[in-house]
Amino acid sequence: MAKNSLTITDNRTGNTYELPIENSTIRALDLRQIKVEPNEFGMMTYDPAYQNTASCKSKITYIDGANGILNYRGYPIEQLAEKSSFLEVAYLLLFGELPTKEEGEQWRHEITHHTFVHQNVLKLMEGFRYDAHPMSQLISTVGALSSFYPDAKDFQDPDNRRLNIVRLIAKIPTIAAFSYRNAMGLPIVYPDNELSYTGNFLAMIKRMASPKYEPNPILERALDVLFILHADHEQNCSTSTMRAVGSSNVDPYSALSAASSALYGPLHGGANEAVLRMLREIGSVDRIPEVIKKVKAGEMRLMGFGHRVYKSYDPRARAIKTLADQVFELTGKNPLLDIALELERIALEDEYFAARKLYPNVDFYSGLIYEAMGFPTSLFTVLFAIPRTAGWLAQWSEMVDDKEQKIARPRQVYLGEAARDYKAVEDR
Ligand code: ACO
């Protein structure tokens, strides 16, 4: 029978080494024994941007990028998007199983009754400039929450950990909505505990003079589905940040603030905003060939296209495209949709995109729906951060319980100067 191991010959010494293979990986630390001189540090791998390095073992999310498959805890994303709800999915990600009826009701009750934030959080948010980006406000305010809940650092206690997970999932929409109202100069709308998770969020964003806001059930459900699709995506930039920062044993509010910062970048969760700006700049279908030419010349990137893991159609983008039809039936079609559809059609026929396996990702169509639902562009990444909070917390919690994990601390290949003596300023 074939052996589950890898034999390496070091041509510098002629020595051979047999390394065990587990789950198609070798342990990087097993390479350390490979050295020329006994007192040498030993072999490492060099992997900028972790393109081929597994940093953890996880049971949460499975992605098969070649075949466009995404499962949460084994359940296909298409089935969850069709049949589940965001809060149920959050529970699934965090605790590994779909909740029973009682567990689901209890979970919903807990989340609903932690939506309010301390009044001083509001005061803190009032200090932002009138034009502060909602993501900047969210990042800072979530970080500040750690000062309101100093007990959160006792996360080894299971009840305490659960309480702070509940607080974060419950309060993120409140902070997100406050950041929007703040940026718009509108009075704050407090949470309405009679509404669903997404219904309440819509109310906090949209309620004006009327004392009660009745969310449109189609938009409420559409937002819930968008939240399901964005809830987790294994070891992406922000999730790796959550795990790396959390590995120092800092409280989850501080780690989640760092993860949100990672999400804010235009190559990650900021892409949905960038897509809309790009579509607006293109302006009309007849300008698309000119844009494709620029992309192929390396002068610009097609935002919302390409993915580190998916080398076929992103299943989330497919689900969002279907959802868009339902939303546009109600809100009227977003005029930028024609540009997006034509851009996708031309790009998918083009050899440049085919050769690099570039397909629309989750951000390509999500912004069009958000815009049709009346959300301003600056809120798009916040709309991503709300559901991803569940994924970040599930991944953080898994890391905390993983006995193999330690503080994250990559190595480097040093290419700088050899040791030299300090030079006085007059000699430089
Ligand atoms: N438009 C044009 N060309 C692209 C694009 C794009 N959107 N994405 C990748 N390429 C090209 C690169 O120029 C490169 O070509 P080359 O081999 O001729 O140099 C090749 O495809 C591979 O690209 P990399 O940058 O090496 O791919 P990587 O896996 O590092 O990047 C990323 C993935 C960041 C998502 C990239 O595709 C990108 O910048 N996309 C646009 C931004 C975006 O939509 N981000 C959202 C991702 S989804 C999410 O985070 C939720």
Boltz pocket constraint, residues with backbone or C-beta under 6 A from the ligand:
constraints:
  - pocket:
      binder: B
      contacts: [[A, 266], [A, 267], [A, 268], [A, 269], [A, 271], [A, 295], [A, 300], [A, 301], [A, 302], [A, 303], [A, 304], [A, 305], [A, 306], [A, 307], [A, 308], [A, 309], [A, 356], [A, 358], [A, 361], [A, 362], [A, 363]]
      max_distance: 6.0
